[in-house]
């Protein structure tokens, strides 16, 4: 057993115990093992976590309770096995749901809040939110620097390419999406049992 292995065990044990005393007691509902490493913002009382959830350092997991005199009841739900790498930016005023075993890479943004610019006499930050729920299915992979915008519904086993901007529409199960705005570029074909290229509408290219 090498020294690096021992140090790694100590590292994980330290943050598990820290989470147990400093974060988990204040979470709305926590159903199993959770490790949180040094978040920037962590809105515990609006968070629901499943078993074996991991959040790496510098995360902003923020529930917004009030803005411009309007009150909100935000819920952030991370299902079993959700894994989040460093510098997540997640802001929620309604509901953000992330399905089981979904993995989120570094520097990803997820929000159900839009700052409108309708009133030209007020800066966007001072105008009332436009809020739409975000749902991300099970077994997804979201790569670095992706942005998930309000109203987005991502199916299960979806891969989101790096630097994608995922607009507020529905994306089906078993597909790959990429780009700005994100479009379907590949889907699993259950007839051929292969992943195959598609057009932006999700139709297989023959």
C-alpha positions in Angstrom: 0.0 0.0 0.0 1.7 3.2 -1.2 1.8 6.6 0.5 -0.3 8.2 -2.3 -3.1 5.6 -1.7 -3.0 6.3 2.1 -3.1 10.1 1.5 -6.0 9.7 -0.9 -7.9 7.7 1.7 -7.3 10.3 4.3 -8.4 13.1 1.9 -11.7 11.4 1.1 -12.3 10.5 4.8 -11.7 14.1 5.9 -14.3 15.5 3.5 -16.8 12.8 4.2 -16.6 13.6 7.9 -16.7 17.4 7.2 -19.8 16.9 5.0 -21.4 14.8 7.8 -21.1 17.6 10.3 -21.1 20.9 8.4 -23.5 20.3 5.4 -25.6 17.1 5.7 -27.5 18.1 8.9 -28.8 21.2 7.2 -29.9 19.6 3.9 -33.7 19.3 3.3 -33.5 15.5 2.6 -30.3 13.4 2.4 -30.9 9.7 1.7 -27.3 8.4 1.8 -23.6 9.1 1.5 -22.7 12.6 0.4 -19.3 14.3 -0.1 -19.1 18.0 -0.6 -15.7 19.7 -1.0 -15.4 23.4 -0.2 -18.4 25.0 -2.1 -18.6 28.7 -2.6 -22.4 28.8 -2.0 -24.4 25.9 -0.8 -28.2 26.3 -0.2 -28.6 23.2 2.0 -32.2 23.7 3.1 -33.4 23.5 -0.5 -31.4 20.5 -1.5 -32.4 16.9 -1.8 -29.7 14.3 -2.3 -29.8 10.6 -3.0 -27.1 8.0 -2.2 -23.4 8.4 -3.1 -23.6 12.0 -4.3 -20.3 13.8 -4.9 -19.8 17.6 -5.4 -16.2 18.8 -6.0 -14.7 22.1 -4.9 -15.8 25.7 -5.8 -19.4 24.8 -6.5 -22.1 27.5 -6.4 -25.3 25.6 -5.6 -27.7 28.4 -4.9 -31.4 28.5 -4.3 -33.0 31.9 -4.8 -35.8 32.5 -2.3 -36.7 36.1 -3.3 -36.0 38.6 -6.1 -37.6 42.0 -6.7 -40.2 41.4 -4.0 -41.3 38.0 -5.5 -40.8 34.9 -3.3 -39.8 31.5 -4.7 -39.8 28.0 -3.3 -36.8 26.4 -5.0 -35.9 22.7 -5.0 -32.6 21.2 -6.2 -32.7 17.4 -6.4 -29.5 15.3 -7.0 -30.4 11.6 -7.4 -28.4 8.6 -6.5 -24.8 8.5 -7.9 -24.7 12.1 -9.2 -21.1 13.2 -9.6 -20.2 16.9 -10.1 -16.7 18.1 -10.9 -15.2 21.5 -9.9 -16.8 25.0 -10.3 -20.4 24.1 -11.0 -22.6 27.2 -11.3 -26.2 26.2 -10.4 -28.9 28.7 -9.6 -32.5 27.7 -8.9 -35.7 29.6 -8.2 -38.2 26.8 -9.1 -36.9 23.2 -9.6 -33.7 21.6 -11.0 -33.7 17.8 -11.1 -30.6 15.7 -12.0 -31.2 12.0 -12.6 -29.3 9.0 -11.2 -25.7 8.4 -12.1 -25.4 11.6 -14.2 -21.9 12.9 -14.3 -21.2 16.7 -14.7 -17.7 17.9 -15.7 -16.0 21.1 -14.7 -17.3 24.6 -15.2 -20.8 23.7 -16.1 -23.7 26.1 -15.7 -27.3 24.9 -14.9 -30.0 27.4 -14.2 -33.8 27.7 -14.3 -33.6 31.5 -14.1 -33.7 34.0 -17.0 -33.1 37.7 -16.5 -35.3 39.4 -19.0 -34.4 42.6 -20.8 -38.0 43.6 -21.7 -38.1 46.8 -19.8 -35.5 49.1 -21.4 -35.6 51.5 -18.4 -34.4 48.8 -16.0 -31.2 46.7 -16.1 -31.9 42.9 -16.6 -30.7 42.2 -13.1 -33.4 44.3 -11.6 -36.3 42.9 -13.6 -38.5 40.1 -12.4 -37.2 36.6 -13.2 -38.6 34.4 -15.8 -38.4 30.9 -14.3 -38.8 27.4 -16.0 -37.9 24.1 -14.5 -34.9 22.1 -15.6 -34.9 18.3 -15.8 -31.8 16.2 -16.6 -32.4 12.4 -17.0 -30.5 9.5 -15.6 -27.1 8.3 -16.9 -26.2 11.5 -18.7 -22.8 12.9 -19.2 -22.4 16.7 -19.4 -19.0 17.9 -20.6 -16.9 20.9 -19.6 -18.3 24.5 -19.9 -21.8 23.4 -21.1 -24.6 25.8 -20.2 -28.0 24.3 -19.4 -30.7 27.0 -19.7 -34.2 27.4 -18.2 -36.9 25.0 -19.5 -34.5 22.4 -20.7 -35.6 18.7 -20.5 -32.8 16.2 -21.2 -33.7 12.6 -21.5 -31.8 9.6 -20.1 -28.4 8.5 -21.3 -27.7 11.8 -23.2 -24.2 13.1 -23.8 -23.8 16.9 -23.9 -20.7 18.1 -25.7 -18.2 20.5 -24.2 -19.1 24.3 -24.6 -22.6 23.5 -25.7 -25.5 25.9 -24.9 -28.5 23.8 -24.2 -31.7 25.9 -24.8 -35.0 25.4 -23.1 -36.4 22.6 -25.2 -36.8 18.8 -24.9 -34.1 16.4 -26.0 -34.9 12.7 -26.3 -33.3 9.7 -24.6 -30.1 8.1 -26.0 -28.7 10.9 -28.0 -25.6 13.1 -28.3 -26.2 16.9 -28.4 -23.6 19.6 -29.1 -23.2 23.2 -30.3 -24.6 26.6 -29.6 -27.5 26.2 -29.6 -27.2 22.5 -28.9 -28.6 20.2 -31.5 -28.9 16.4 -31.8 -25.9 15.1 -33.8 -26.2 11.4 -32.9 -28.7 8.9 -31.6 -28.8 5.2 -30.6 -30.5 3.1 -33.3 -32.3 0.2 -31.6 -32.8 -1.5 -35.0 -29.1 -1.7 -35.8 -27.9 -1.5 -32.2 -25.4 1.2 -33.1 -24.9 4.9 -32.4 -25.6 6.7 -35.7 -25.3 10.3 -37.0 -28.5 12.3 -37.3 -29.7 15.6 -38.7 -30.6 18.4 -36.3 -34.1 17.1 -36.1 -32.8 13.8 -34.8 -33.6 11.8 -38.0 -31.0 9.2 -38.9 -28.8 10.2 -42.0 -29.1 7.4 -44.6 
